[in-house]
Structure formats: structure tokens, C-alpha cells
């Protein structure tokens, strides 16, 4: 049913436009009524029904046609006359057809009953009092120009007018005909009304209705009761005009009309299509002659039903929905008051008003229905979203200013205001609501608010379905907090997941980001929610670590990548700044438990830290944190680790700490008690803290640095500076251990007691393991540099007293010393004593010079297995003590010659200032035999004094043997046989030839022994000798003089010959192998006095030249 109460401003017509008569059929109707009146005169006195004879019917038809005065003609089927029960004359015309002369249109009236006015009959006038038309079908149409026309279904238009008031005026004009002045009622029963609208391209047929037109002297009233299609009920409409009043009063009543039916009647009523249930309405108002509304008011009520929200959303069960309204035409404003909506999930009360928008700008829908400017003021709004949200919510007030665009079926919300009943927070916004035909509604809202508690926001986070775990996590772990500067955009279609984008500032909130972490006190934060991604970033906030203090967490963030995933994860990013002990204690909270994995005691740490950390946090309760997602990047500034070793601190200006799910890494530069270090700590994350922590890197090693670590070595032992690689192992139940490895480049080393020194430029290798306890110690080290190879350990004295003991289990110095040694500290400023506890010393390769300078040295205790003097001469079982002073070794030693005869050695400074060695033995024969020099000497006392020449491989000196016997030897036998001294041969064979003294100068060199001016004298024989003995080559080359009867021969010989020679003597030469030498004797030398023997001498060989 189209709404005739709202005109189209563009199609209103002026009187000039409607000057052409539009009431032809109205005149014909009047003529028909007049004809009925004439017929009634003939049956005035009749009782009952009388059919008028055909001639009279034909006559009446002719009279009716003439009455049309050329504007048409009429056909009449029959006439009946009778009196009503009240005694009123009544005429019934059947089969009446009226045709207009200027049109092919005609009107057929099945039956027309006319009751005549009795008072008029008494005056001799025939006038109808009432008219009743049955079975008529009228068509009320509006063309594209907005003109209204009324016509019978079978004929042309009865009239064409610009508005309903004009149509009523046309009807009212009929009653100005004198013959109809007594007509008081016209009734159309069993009426069918077709409503056709060319603009809407819509035709609605209302059947089974009745129209009653009542006429009085002061007013005209038209009442319509029509049934809506297919429902058997409908609306009653009444139009009333009063004489002299240009306004037409209109009233409407509908009772329990299905909303779906009403929605199909007009675009204005289309929004009712979302309601399944009855609609009842009342309204009353006025229409001005130009068709515009005057004052209008009414009521609207929805009965019990369901309000569909579209999509998959369950409809609202409506218990009550009522409103009263009134229209103020001068203001073009509709007031809607006493609004009440009561459903199972939504309740509200309020009021509203709407202004009709100007036609030019309104974008009116076809049919002239304008847009509306709306203002609503709602209160006590109660919403129960069902099981998806924690519970119902209440808004104290909602106000909005909006524009309803009829053509687009869209509500544009220009301004929205809402006040929360719980928190009194105020919300402002804008948006739009679209109600497209045949599609679900669509809502878009953009809102802003401030001062909203976070708990209130979580009242709107789903507790079931998608996002429930994220909401549950936030409800459990976020407490307090106020949201300011909230801006949100919501796009929603019923049955579909809403799309939401929001940003907000959060203050004064408390959050527990991990179950066993301290609470995050967020003084200020900013958050965003974009569809399914939720982010919040802390601008000002801190965690207070119990018994430690606060950690600044500004810059930290919390992110849920997809709130739709049930039991999904959140990403936690921490940005922390604070004191090192506090920050480490924070990272020690489970599940990270850093200090359970790294032995870094917070109580001994100081400094500041700036850290970033990330971890995936499960939102589902009961799920454990996955440490595979953990990472930490931290920068430690001004770090100090007190007592990293007893009495020693570690300090670093900057260190970088990195933690992943697999490793903990600490890197940077620092100093361990003034020892510069490059620090690298790398540790498997799952290693128990009981296994300790290992820090590695590069350290700059100096004597001062070692002393700072408690490793105080004798002055001069270490000089310069060199880089070494180190590993520092920290265990909670053991002293720290320091491992050093380096090439010793840049470091100078010196062990004066061993006459060894490494220049700083020389390469080397050091591997050392230090125990940094209360009394540091070097538990093991290996040194290789400048010909020195040493392995051993070092203990130190308490209180920084320096070296206690250095034990060298393996010592090798060049190619001259191998073995073991012990260095024992003597206190500050005093050189340590050195004990060679085993091994081998090779004097052949003893380096020249003095690596340690000319200063005094502590005694060197010697317990060597072997001292190699020459290729063939070695001392074994060497025991004693020596010292060095002024580059000369002094002391006494006991040894064995080549593992045999014992000797004692005295080392001292010679008169020349050189190193001197005195060798003494009680069995000179054994010494010479074991030395491989002379195997035929028995007994005797040995006294050998030697000096070390500039070439340390050569020793020169004197040997003196007293009281020794020469026994039979191949060389001696051959020599004595050659000179035919038979008695001496027998003496030699019988116990040896006794010599009271054997003396010679000698030089020991790598090639052998050079004998110079040697002599052996006894009672029976005197022998001189000089030459060389080469044991390594098993060769001798000796020459000299044999003087028999030396006791008698010596005295004159001493006057004319060399010492050891007599006046008479034989020159000889022994050469070759000592076991079978070649003997050369010069018999003529017997005839030559000692004075002239030198004529027969040759220059003896000398291995030192």
C-alpha cells in the first residue's frame, strides 16, 4: 500500500494546471441518481419489491441519456422499487452502463441501490438520501508526473487530480448538485481497490473492502476499511473535511498486520522486512489543499515476533516494541517518543526526531520519498551478546545524528555518542548502517573514547569461539589500566566475524607476561588491533624484581598475530634497561632461568644493561613456554664482576650478551684485575649451572698482569707484552680456572739459572692452566720457545709472596740440557734456587755468553743423570750445588766418569777470570780407564785443573797423578821391547812400573784430548809424552822420551834435558790404535845427550788448532 500522506514536492500542481474539468463521470453519476429518483415516484405507495416494466425501463434509460446533455449515453438493465424496513423508498438499478461521448471508456455498475429522502418526497422532490454500490472495482493511480487519477476498472478516469485533498474536493463537489443535497451516505461494499504507482512500478490490490462516505451540513467523512493481500485483515483509513476548513483530517489504524506484508508495500516500509511478527499502528493528521501534511501524530507497536539480523546470526526474540510519533510540518520534523524495545538480547528506551531533507539535496527515492535527518537519544540500553561474550552489558545513554537515505537504504551516522553505565566512559563516533534489499545488513562504526578501564574492554572480547584463548589470557594476566585516546573502526555483518581495527593508549596497567615473571607495571603504552592482529607496546613501564629493584621495560611489546586461532601463541618482546644484577635476576625467572645455566652470581655484579628479548608465549592455559623461540640481545655497560677469583675483579666497559634456545654468548673487551681481555662466553643453553661457565677470548699478557692475578714470578722472568688466548672456567663449587694458550710474540722470557732467554721478537708456544684460588697456582704449563721446552707446574706463596715452587717435569734447553728441574722461590727480590733433578747436560753444546747478565745467582742444585763433556767423556750421577756470579759458575759436584770411577768437581773462577774446573779422584787409574784415555794405570791420586776457553767446547789445564802404576799394555810392551829394557818388561808384567808422579798439560776439545809436555816419573823409569788421544776414532799419536834408570839418570838429566827426562833416553812415537799401536824408536837418541834431543823431535799434533 503506497502512502498518500507524503507528497512529492516535484509533482505538485497549481490550480492553473488543473483548470480543465475532470468530473464528467461525477455528473453522470448524479444523473443516474436523478433517474432513480424519478422512477421512485411511480411506486411511492408500494410495499415490497416491484420490478419496473421494460417500457418504463427504456423510458428511464432515454431520460438518463438526455440528462447527459450530449456528454454520453446510458444503458439500463432493470429497475426495482421497494420500501426499506424503516419505510424509506428504495430504488435498485441493475446492469447500468455509462459511456462518455469523447472516449471509448465506459463504466458498468453491477448494482446501485438508492434510498430516497422522505422529507424531500413530502415536499414533492425526489432526492437520494443514501447510495450503495456493490462489487465495484476502482483504480487509484499515480503517473510519472505525480498526477492522481481515480477510475472504475472497466472505464476511463472519473477524475485526475494532483493530490488526495484535490480528489476529496472533487468528491465533495458532487454534493453541491441540488438533487444530491439530501444525500448523506454513499457506501461502496465488496470493494476492490487497485493502487498503481508508475514511479514505483508497483501495483497493489486491496480486496474485500468497504468505503463509506458520510455527508453532513458541516463535514464530509470518507472511511476505508481494506484487507491487505493474503492476510484477511488490513487497515482502516478515514478522511474528514469540514465546511470552511481547507485542511483534510486523516487517520489510520492497523491491527496485527504482518510486518513482511507491510514491507512489500513501499520503500518507506521496507525496513519492516527484518521483523517477523504483527505490526499495529495508529496515526492522525491533516492534509493541506496542496497535498502537504499538516500536523501528524501516531503510535507504532510490534507484537511478539523475531527481529532478523541477517546472515548466520540468531534473530532477536521481540517481546515488545512501541513508539509514539508526531510530525510538525512547519519544521518538517518527525518526533518519535516513548521508544521501548524489549527483546531477549537487546533492551532500550529513548526518543528521536527526524527532519525531512530538502528535495534538491535529499537524493529521494523514486516515488518522492525523501531522505530523513535523524537524531536519536536512547537510554538504558541493555545488550546480551550471548555465550560469546562474558555477559550482558549496559549503556546509560546513546545519542546519534544520522541521515537516512531512502534510495540507498542506508543510515549515515554523522555523530554518535554513548555513555557506559558501568564506568561512565564516553564514546564518540560516526558510521553507517546499510540495509540492502535481499542482503544482510552491514554496519560500519568509527568511534573514539578515553578513560575506559581495560577490564571493561575485555567485557567485549569473546569467551567462546575464535579468539577465546587470547581473551582468556588477557583477562587472567592484565589487571587495572585505563585506555585513553581510543580509536576503533568496526565493520560487521550479522552471522560473519566482525572486522575491527583499533588503536589506544594504555596507562596504569599491570600485566603478568609470564607466569613466574614479576608483574609488568605499564605506566604508559600504546596498542593496536587490526582485524585479527593485536599489538601493545610499552612507552613507560617497569618490572620490580623482588629484593632487587626495578627494570625499565619501555619499548617492550606484546603481539598476538592471529586472535582467531584457538589456543594460539603470543609473541613477547622485552626491551629492558636497569642494573646488571637486577636484569640478570629478571632473566633468571622461569622459564629462562639464566643463572641456573650460567654461573654469574648477581650479588657480585654491578653495571647497567640494555637488553632486548623475545619469546613465544602460549595463550592456552597449561601449555609450556617453548624455549626454542627464545632470544636475548643485551649490552652490558660498566660491568664489574667482583671476586671473579679471590681478591680479583673483572671489569668491562661494554659487553654484548646473546641468548638463543641453544647457546648463551657473552662477548666484548675488559680486564681481569688489570689484565686486558677480549671476552667470549659461549655455553650450551641446556647445560646445568653446576657444570660451570666458560669465558674465553684474548688477553694481553705482561709481568704486571700476571702479578695482578697473583702469579708473581722472579723479576725479569717476563718482559714485554703479548697476546694469548684464554679460557676462564667458573664453577660454583671450585676456584676459577684460567687456561692460557699463545705464541708468546712480543713477550720476553728469561730463566737466568738456566742461562736461557727468549727475546720478545722470537716466537714460542705457551699452554698453561691456572687455578685462581685464594693462593693462585699454575697447575700445569707447557712452554716452548728459543730452544726451551718445559712442562710442569707452579705453586705460589700466600699473600702475593711470589714463587713458591716451579716443578719442571720435562725440561729441555737447546741441545745441551734435558731433564727435570725444580725452582724454589726465595722471596721478593731474591732469585729462586734451581734444582736439576734429573736429565742430561751436554757441555759440548753449552751456549756461550751469559743469558742472565753478570749478577749473582742463587745456587743451582744439580742431580743430573749425565753430563756430556766430550764425545767420549761423560759424567754420570752428577750431584752437587753450583752458583753463578759474574758470569762464572762456582760450586762442587760429585760424579762418575762414564758411569764408573767417582770424581769430585770444583767449579770456580780462574786467575784469568775464566771458568775453572778442578777434577779430583782417589783412583786416577780408574778415572783414566773409564774416560778411555789410559787403561794401564792402576791407582794414583788425580788432580786435574781446567779452564773453559772462549770456545766453551775447549777446556785447557793441567793433570797431576801421584803414586800410580803402569801395567802391561800393548804400546808400553812394544816400546820397552824396542829399547830392550828387559827388566822393566818383567817389572811391568809383575805388578806394574811405579810412577811417583804423572803430570801433563792437556786440552779437551770435541776432537779428543791434546797432551802437552806430559811426564811420568818413577824410580825405574821416566817417560815424557805429548800428542793427542782420540777415543772416538780409537787413535793415538804420541811422542816423547823413555829414560831408564830414572833414579840415577834424572839428576844429570835435569841439567841438560826436559823435566821427566834423564841424561840418557830414547825418543819414541806411538801412533794408531791404542790396542796395537805402531812404535817408532830412534836408537841414535841414546847417544844424544838430553840437551840435543830436541833435534830429533817433531812438532806434536794439537786438536785445539
TAWO-V940812 format. One record per backbone hydrogen bond with DSSP energy under -0.5 kcal/mol. CO is the residue of the C=O (numbers start at 1). NH is the residue of the N-H. E is the energy in kcal/mol with one decimal. If there is no record, write none. Layout:
<<CO:NH:E> <CO:NH:E>>
This chain:
<<2:4:-0.8> <3:6:-0.8> <5:7:-0.6> <7:9:-0.7> <8:11:-1.9> <9:12:-0.7> <14:17:-1.0> <14:18:-0.8> <15:18:-0.8> <16:19:-1.0> <23:27:-1.6> <24:28:-1.8> <25:29:-2.4> <26:30:-1.9> <27:31:-2.4> <28:32:-2.4> <29:33:-2.2> <30:34:-2.1> <31:35:-2.5> <32:36:-2.2> <33:37:-1.7> <34:38:-2.1> <35:39:-2.5> <36:40:-1.4> <37:41:-0.6> <38:41:-1.4> <38:42:-0.6> <39:42:-0.8> <40:43:-0.8> <41:44:-1.0> <43:46:-1.4> <50:81:-3.0> <53:57:-2.2> <54:58:-3.1> <55:59:-2.5> <56:60:-3.0> <57:61:-2.4> <58:62:-2.3> <59:63:-3.0> <60:64:-2.5> <61:65:-2.2> <62:66:-2.6> <63:67:-2.0> <64:68:-0.8> <65:68:-0.7> <65:70:-0.5> <66:69:-2.0> <68:71:-1.7> <71:101:-2.5> <73:99:-2.5> <75:97:-2.6> <78:94:-2.2> <79:52:-2.7> <80:92:-2.6> <81:50:-3.2> <82:90:-3.0> <84:87:-2.0> <88:84:-2.9> <89:116:-2.8> <90:82:-2.1> <91:93:-0.5> <91:114:-3.2> <92:80:-2.2> <93:112:-2.4> <94:77:-1.4> <94:78:-1.7> <95:97:-0.5> <96:109:-3.5> <97:75:-2.6> <98:107:-2.7> <99:73:-1.6> <100:103:-1.0> <105:100:-1.3> <107:98:-2.8> <107:109:-0.5> <108:110:-0.7> <109:96:-1.4> <110:95:-1.2> <111:134:-1.4> <112:93:-2.9> <113:132:-3.0> <114:91:-3.2> <114:116:-0.5> <115:129:-4.6> <115:130:-1.7> <117:121:-1.6> <118:122:-2.2> <119:123:-1.1> <120:125:-3.9> <121:124:-1.4> <125:127:-0.7> <127:117:-3.6> <129:184:-3.5> <129:185:-1.2> <130:115:-2.8> <131:187:-3.4> <132:113:-3.2> <133:189:-2.2> <134:111:-0.6> <136:192:-1.9> <137:153:-2.9> <138:194:-2.8> <139:141:-0.6> <139:151:-1.8> <140:196:-2.4> <141:149:-2.2> <142:198:-3.1> <143:146:-1.8> <147:143:-2.1> <148:161:-3.2> <149:141:-2.7> <150:158:-3.4> <150:159:-1.4> <151:139:-3.3> <152:155:-1.3> <154:106:-0.8> <156:152:-0.8> <159:150:-1.9> <161:148:-3.8> <163:167:-1.8> <164:168:-2.6> <165:169:-2.2> <166:170:-2.0> <167:171:-2.1> <168:172:-2.7> <169:173:-1.7> <170:174:-0.9> <171:174:-0.8> <171:175:-0.7> <172:175:-0.7> <173:176:-1.6> <174:177:-1.7> <177:180:-2.0> <178:181:-1.6> <179:128:-0.6> <180:183:-1.5> <184:215:-3.3> <185:131:-2.5> <186:213:-3.4> <187:133:-3.7> <187:189:-0.6> <188:211:-2.4> <189:135:-1.4> <189:136:-0.7> <191:209:-2.3> <192:138:-2.4> <192:194:-0.5> <193:195:-0.6> <193:206:-3.2> <194:140:-2.9> <194:196:-0.7> <195:204:-2.8> <196:142:-2.0> <197:201:-1.1> <197:202:-1.8> <202:197:-2.7> <204:195:-3.5> <204:206:-0.5> <205:207:-0.5> <206:193:-3.5> <207:227:-1.1> <209:191:-3.0> <210:225:-2.7> <211:188:-3.2> <212:214:-0.6> <212:223:-2.9> <213:186:-2.4> <214:221:-3.1> <218:243:-3.6> <219:216:-3.1> <220:241:-3.3> <221:214:-3.2> <221:223:-0.5> <222:239:-3.4> <223:212:-2.8> <224:237:-3.2> <225:210:-2.3> <226:235:-1.5> <227:207:-0.8> <228:231:-1.6> <228:232:-0.8> <233:228:-2.7> <234:255:-0.9> <235:226:-2.5> <236:253:-2.1> <237:224:-4.0> <238:251:-2.1> <239:222:-3.7> <240:249:-3.5> <241:220:-2.9> <242:245:-2.4> <244:246:-0.6> <247:242:-0.5> <247:249:-0.5> <248:287:-3.6> <249:240:-2.7> <250:285:-3.4> <251:238:-2.6> <252:283:-2.1> <253:236:-2.8> <254:281:-1.9> <257:279:-2.3> <258:261:-0.6> <258:262:-1.8> <259:263:-2.4> <260:264:-0.9> <261:264:-0.7> <262:265:-1.7> <262:266:-0.7> <266:269:-0.7> <267:270:-0.9> <269:272:-1.8> <270:273:-2.6> <271:274:-1.4> <272:275:-1.8> <274:308:-3.6> <275:277:-0.7> <276:306:-2.0> <277:259:-2.6> <278:303:-2.8> <279:257:-2.9> <280:301:-3.0> <281:254:-2.8> <282:299:-3.4> <283:252:-2.9> <284:297:-3.0> <285:250:-3.8> <286:294:-3.3> <287:248:-3.2> <288:291:-2.8> <292:288:-3.7> <295:286:-1.5> <296:327:-5.5> <297:284:-3.5> <298:325:-3.1> <299:282:-2.6> <300:323:-2.0> <301:280:-3.0> <302:321:-1.0> <304:278:-0.5> <305:318:-2.6> <306:276:-3.4> <306:308:-0.7> <307:316:-2.7> <310:313:-1.4> <316:307:-3.1> <316:318:-0.8> <317:344:-1.3> <318:305:-1.5> <320:342:-3.5> <321:302:-3.4> <322:340:-2.7> <323:300:-2.9> <324:337:-3.8> <325:298:-3.5> <326:335:-4.2> <327:296:-1.9> <327:329:-0.7> <328:331:-0.6> <328:332:-1.0> <328:333:-2.0> <332:356:-2.7> <333:328:-3.4> <333:335:-0.5> <334:336:-0.5> <334:354:-3.3> <335:326:-2.5> <335:337:-0.5> <336:352:-3.9> <337:324:-3.1> <339:350:-1.5> <340:322:-2.2> <341:348:-2.3> <342:319:-3.2> <342:320:-1.8> <345:384:-2.7> <346:343:-2.3> <347:382:-3.0> <348:341:-2.6> <349:379:-3.9> <350:339:-2.9> <351:377:-3.8> <352:336:-4.1> <353:375:-2.8> <354:334:-4.4> <355:373:-3.7> <358:361:-0.6> <358:362:-1.2> <359:363:-0.6> <363:407:-0.7> <365:368:-1.3> <365:369:-0.7> <368:370:-0.8> <369:365:-2.2> <371:357:-2.6> <372:374:-0.6> <372:404:-3.5> <373:355:-3.5> <374:402:-3.1> <375:353:-2.7> <376:400:-2.1> <377:351:-2.6> <378:398:-2.8> <379:349:-2.3> <380:382:-0.7> <381:395:-2.9> <382:347:-2.5> <383:385:-0.6> <383:393:-2.8> <385:388:-0.5> <386:389:-1.1> <388:463:-4.4> <388:464:-0.8> <393:383:-3.0> <394:421:-1.6> <394:422:-0.6> <395:381:-2.4> <396:380:-1.4> <397:419:-3.0> <398:378:-3.9> <399:417:-3.6> <400:376:-2.6> <401:414:-2.0> <401:415:-2.0> <402:374:-3.7> <403:405:-0.7> <403:412:-3.3> <404:372:-2.2> <404:406:-0.9> <405:409:-1.2> <405:410:-1.8> <409:435:-3.1> <410:405:-3.5> <410:412:-0.6> <411:413:-0.7> <411:433:-2.9> <412:403:-2.4> <412:414:-0.9> <413:431:-2.7> <415:401:-2.8> <416:429:-2.0> <417:399:-3.5> <418:427:-3.2> <419:396:-2.1> <419:397:-1.4> <420:424:-1.7> <425:420:-2.8> <426:450:-0.8> <427:418:-2.4> <428:448:-4.4> <429:416:-2.6> <430:446:-4.1> <431:413:-2.8> <432:444:-2.9> <433:411:-3.7> <434:442:-2.2> <436:439:-1.6> <442:434:-3.2> <443:492:-3.0> <444:432:-2.8> <445:490:-3.3> <446:430:-2.8> <447:488:-2.7> <448:428:-3.8> <449:486:-2.9> <450:426:-0.5> <451:453:-0.6> <452:483:-3.5> <453:457:-1.5> <454:458:-2.2> <455:459:-0.6> <456:459:-0.7> <457:460:-2.0> <458:461:-1.4> <465:468:-1.7> <467:471:-2.3> <468:472:-2.6> <469:473:-2.6> <470:474:-2.3> <471:475:-2.6> <472:476:-2.0> <473:477:-2.3> <474:478:-2.2> <477:479:-0.6> <477:512:-2.4> <479:510:-2.8> <481:454:-2.4> <482:484:-0.6> <482:507:-2.3> <483:451:-0.6> <483:452:-2.7> <484:505:-3.2> <486:449:-1.7> <487:503:-2.8> <488:447:-2.8> <489:501:-2.6> <490:445:-2.8> <491:499:-3.3> <492:443:-3.0> <493:496:-2.5> <498:500:-0.5> <499:491:-2.9> <500:531:-3.5> <501:489:-3.6> <502:529:-3.0> <503:487:-3.0> <504:527:-3.1> <505:484:-3.2> <506:525:-2.3> <507:482:-2.6> <508:481:-1.1> <509:522:-2.4> <510:479:-3.5> <511:513:-0.8> <511:520:-3.9> <514:517:-1.6> <519:521:-0.7> <519:544:-0.6> <520:511:-2.6> <520:522:-0.9> <521:523:-1.0> <521:542:-1.7> <522:509:-2.5> <523:508:-0.7> <524:539:-2.4> <524:540:-2.6> <525:506:-3.3> <526:537:-3.5> <527:504:-2.3> <528:535:-3.1> <529:502:-3.1> <529:531:-0.6> <530:532:-0.7> <530:533:-2.6> <532:534:-0.5> <532:563:-3.1> <533:530:-2.8> <534:560:-3.1> <535:528:-2.9> <536:558:-2.6> <537:526:-3.1> <538:555:-3.9> <540:523:-1.2> <540:524:-2.7> <541:553:-2.8> <542:521:-3.1> <543:545:-0.8> <543:551:-2.2> <545:548:-2.4> <545:549:-2.0> <549:545:-3.0> <551:543:-2.0> <552:577:-2.3> <553:556:-2.1> <556:538:-3.6> <557:573:-3.0> <558:536:-1.9> <559:561:-0.6> <559:571:-4.1> <560:534:-2.8> <562:565:-1.1> <565:568:-1.5> <568:619:-2.4> <568:620:-0.5> <569:561:-0.5> <570:572:-0.6> <570:617:-3.5> <571:559:-2.3> <571:573:-0.5> <572:574:-0.5> <572:615:-2.1> <573:557:-3.3> <574:576:-0.5> <574:613:-2.7> <576:611:-3.6> <577:552:-2.9> <578:609:-2.7> <579:583:-2.9> <580:584:-2.7> <581:585:-2.0> <582:586:-2.1> <583:587:-2.4> <584:588:-0.9> <586:589:-1.8> <587:594:-2.0> <589:592:-1.1> <589:593:-1.7> <593:596:-0.9> <594:597:-1.8> <594:598:-1.8> <596:689:-2.1> <598:600:-2.2> <601:604:-1.6> <602:605:-2.0> <604:642:-3.2> <606:640:-2.2> <607:580:-2.4> <608:637:-3.1> <609:578:-1.9> <610:635:-2.8> <611:576:-3.0> <612:633:-3.5> <613:574:-3.1> <614:631:-1.9> <615:572:-3.2> <615:617:-0.5> <616:618:-0.5> <616:626:-0.6> <617:570:-2.8> <620:623:-1.6> <625:627:-0.9> <626:629:-1.7> <627:630:-1.6> <630:661:-0.5> <631:614:-2.9> <632:659:-2.7> <633:612:-3.4> <634:657:-3.2> <635:610:-2.3> <635:637:-0.5> <636:655:-2.2> <637:608:-2.4> <639:652:-2.5> <640:606:-1.6> <640:642:-0.7> <641:644:-0.9> <641:650:-2.4> <645:648:-3.2> <648:644:-1.2> <648:645:-1.6> <649:673:-2.6> <650:641:-3.7> <651:671:-3.1> <652:639:-2.1> <653:638:-2.0> <654:669:-1.1> <655:636:-3.6> <655:657:-0.5> <656:667:-2.8> <657:634:-3.3> <658:665:-4.0> <659:632:-2.6> <662:685:-4.1> <663:660:-3.0> <664:683:-1.8> <665:658:-3.7> <666:681:-3.6> <667:656:-4.1> <668:679:-4.0> <669:654:-0.7> <670:677:-3.9> <671:651:-2.8> <671:673:-0.8> <672:675:-1.0> <674:676:-0.8> <675:672:-2.4> <676:700:-2.6> <677:670:-3.0> <677:679:-0.6> <678:698:-0.8> <679:668:-2.0> <680:682:-0.5> <680:696:-5.2> <681:666:-2.1> <683:664:-2.6> <684:687:-1.8> <688:691:-1.8> <689:692:-2.2> <693:695:-0.5> <693:730:-3.8> <694:682:-0.7> <695:728:-5.0> <696:680:-4.2> <697:726:-2.6> <698:678:-3.9> <699:701:-0.8> <699:724:-2.8> <701:722:-1.9> <702:706:-2.4> <703:707:-2.2> <704:708:-2.2> <705:709:-1.4> <706:711:-2.7> <707:710:-1.5> <710:712:-1.4> <711:713:-0.8> <714:717:-2.5> <717:750:-1.9> <719:748:-3.3> <722:701:-3.8> <723:743:-0.5> <724:699:-3.4> <725:741:-3.2> <726:697:-1.8> <727:729:-0.6> <727:739:-3.4> <728:695:-3.3> <728:730:-0.6> <729:731:-0.5> <729:737:-2.5> <730:693:-3.1> <731:734:-1.2> <734:731:-0.6> <736:772:-2.9> <737:729:-3.6> <737:739:-0.5> <738:770:-4.0> <739:727:-2.2> <740:768:-2.7> <741:725:-4.3> <742:766:-2.5> <743:764:-1.7> <744:747:-2.1> <745:723:-0.5> <746:721:-1.5> <748:719:-2.7> <749:758:-3.7> <751:754:-1.8> <751:756:-1.9> <752:755:-2.0> <756:751:-2.7> <757:759:-0.5> <758:749:-1.8> <759:762:-1.1> <760:746:-2.6> <763:786:-0.7> <765:784:-2.7> <766:742:-1.9> <767:782:-3.1> <768:740:-3.3> <769:779:-1.6> <769:780:-1.4> <770:738:-3.1> <770:772:-0.6> <771:773:-1.3> <771:777:-1.9> <772:646:-0.8> <772:736:-0.6> <774:776:-0.6> <776:796:-0.8> <777:771:-3.9> <777:779:-0.8> <778:794:-3.3> <780:769:-3.4> <781:792:-2.2> <782:767:-2.5> <783:790:-2.9> <784:765:-2.9> <785:788:-2.8> <787:814:-4.0> <788:785:-2.2> <789:812:-2.9> <790:783:-3.3> <791:809:-1.6> <791:810:-2.0> <792:781:-2.0> <793:807:-2.7> <794:778:-2.8> <795:804:-2.5> <795:805:-2.1> <797:800:-0.8> <798:801:-0.8> <802:797:-3.2> <804:825:-1.2> <805:795:-3.2> <805:807:-0.6> <806:808:-0.6> <806:823:-3.0> <807:793:-2.4> <807:809:-0.8> <808:821:-2.0> <810:791:-2.5> <811:819:-2.9> <812:789:-3.6> <812:814:-0.6> <813:816:-1.9> <813:817:-1.5> <816:842:-3.8> <817:813:-3.3> <818:840:-4.6> <819:811:-3.0> <820:837:-1.2> <820:838:-0.9> <821:808:-3.8> <822:824:-0.5> <822:835:-3.3> <823:806:-3.4> <823:825:-0.5> <824:833:-2.4> <827:830:-1.8> <830:826:-0.6> <833:824:-2.9> <834:836:-0.5> <834:861:-3.7> <835:822:-2.8> <835:837:-0.9> <836:863:-2.6> <838:820:-2.4> <839:865:-1.8> <839:866:-1.9> <840:818:-2.8> <841:843:-0.7> <841:868:-3.9> <842:845:-1.0> <843:846:-0.8> <850:853:-1.4> <854:886:-1.7> <859:834:-1.6> <859:861:-0.7> <860:882:-2.9> <861:836:-3.9> <862:880:-2.1> <864:878:-1.5> <865:877:-1.7> <866:841:-3.3> <867:869:-0.7> <867:875:-3.6> <868:843:-3.1> <868:844:-0.7> <872:874:-0.6> <873:869:-2.7> <873:870:-2.1> <874:898:-4.1> <875:867:-3.5> <876:896:-2.4> <878:864:-1.4> <879:894:-3.5> <880:862:-3.7> <881:892:-1.4> <882:860:-7.4> <883:890:-3.9> <884:857:-2.7> <885:888:-1.5> <888:885:-2.7> <890:883:-3.4> <891:907:-3.7> <892:881:-1.7> <893:905:-3.4> <894:879:-3.2> <895:903:-3.0> <896:876:-3.1> <896:898:-0.7> <896:899:-0.6> <897:900:-2.3> <901:897:-3.1> <903:895:-2.6> <904:920:-2.8> <905:893:-3.1> <906:918:-2.9> <907:891:-2.4> <908:916:-3.4> <910:913:-2.0> <914:910:-3.5> <915:948:-2.9> <916:908:-2.3> <917:919:-0.5> <917:946:-3.8> <918:906:-2.7> <918:920:-0.5> <919:944:-3.7> <920:904:-2.8> <921:942:-3.2> <923:927:-2.0> <924:928:-2.9> <925:929:-2.8> <926:930:-3.1> <927:931:-1.9> <928:933:-2.4> <928:934:-1.0> <929:932:-1.4> <936:967:-3.3> <938:965:-2.6> <939:925:-1.6> <940:924:-2.6> <941:962:-1.6> <942:921:-1.9> <943:960:-2.1> <944:919:-3.9> <945:958:-2.2> <946:917:-3.4> <947:949:-0.6> <947:956:-2.3> <950:952:-1.0> <951:954:-2.7> <953:955:-0.5> <954:949:-2.5> <955:1004:-3.6> <956:947:-3.0> <957:1002:-2.8> <958:945:-3.1> <959:1000:-2.2> <960:943:-1.9> <961:998:-3.6> <962:941:-2.0> <963:940:-0.6> <964:995:-3.1> <965:938:-3.4> <965:967:-0.6> <966:993:-2.9> <969:973:-3.0> <970:974:-2.2> <971:975:-2.4> <972:976:-2.9> <973:977:-2.7> <974:978:-2.3> <975:979:-1.3> <976:981:-2.2> <977:980:-1.0> <980:982:-1.2> <981:985:-1.4> <982:986:-2.1> <983:987:-2.6> <984:988:-2.9> <985:989:-2.3> <986:990:-1.5> <987:992:-1.5> <988:968:-0.7> <988:991:-0.9> <992:994:-0.5> <993:966:-2.6> <995:964:-1.8> <996:963:-1.1> <997:1017:-2.6> <998:961:-4.2> <999:1015:-3.0> <1000:959:-3.0> <1001:1012:-3.9> <1002:957:-2.7> <1003:1005:-0.6> <1003:1010:-2.7> <1004:955:-2.6> <1005:1008:-1.1> <1008:1005:-2.7> <1009:1011:-0.6> <1009:1029:-2.8> <1010:1003:-2.0> <1011:1027:-2.4> <1012:1001:-3.0> <1014:1025:-2.6> <1015:999:-2.5> <1016:1023:-3.2> <1017:996:-1.8> <1017:997:-1.7> <1019:1047:-2.0> <1020:1045:-1.4> <1021:1018:-2.1> <1022:1043:-3.9> <1023:1016:-3.2> <1025:1014:-2.6> <1026:1039:-2.5> <1027:1011:-3.5> <1028:1037:-2.5> <1029:1009:-2.8> <1029:1031:-0.6> <1030:1033:-1.0> <1030:1034:-0.9> <1030:1035:-2.0> <1031:1034:-0.6> <1035:1030:-3.3> <1036:1072:-1.9> <1037:1028:-2.1> <1038:1070:-2.8> <1039:1026:-1.5> <1040:1068:-2.5> <1041:1024:-2.3> <1041:1043:-0.6> <1042:1044:-0.6> <1042:1066:-2.6> <1043:1022:-2.0> <1045:1048:-1.2> <1045:1049:-3.0> <1046:1050:-2.2> <1048:1052:-0.6> <1049:1053:-1.4> <1049:1063:-1.7> <1050:1054:-2.3> <1051:1055:-0.5> <1052:1055:-1.2> <1052:1056:-1.1> <1053:1057:-3.1> <1058:1061:-2.1> <1063:1065:-0.5> <1063:1090:-0.6> <1066:1042:-2.8> <1067:1082:-2.1> <1068:1040:-1.7> <1069:1080:-2.4> <1070:1038:-2.9> <1071:1078:-3.6> <1072:1036:-2.3> <1073:1076:-0.8> <1076:1073:-0.5> <1078:1071:-1.9> <1078:1080:-0.5> <1080:1069:-1.8> <1081:1083:-0.8> <1082:1067:-0.7> <1082:1085:-1.5> <1083:1086:-2.0> <1084:1087:-1.3> <1085:1088:-0.9> <1087:1089:-0.6> <1089:1092:-2.2> <1089:1093:-0.5> <1090:1093:-0.8> <1092:1095:-1.6> <1093:1096:-2.4> <1093:1097:-0.5> <1094:1097:-0.6> <1102:1105:-1.2>>
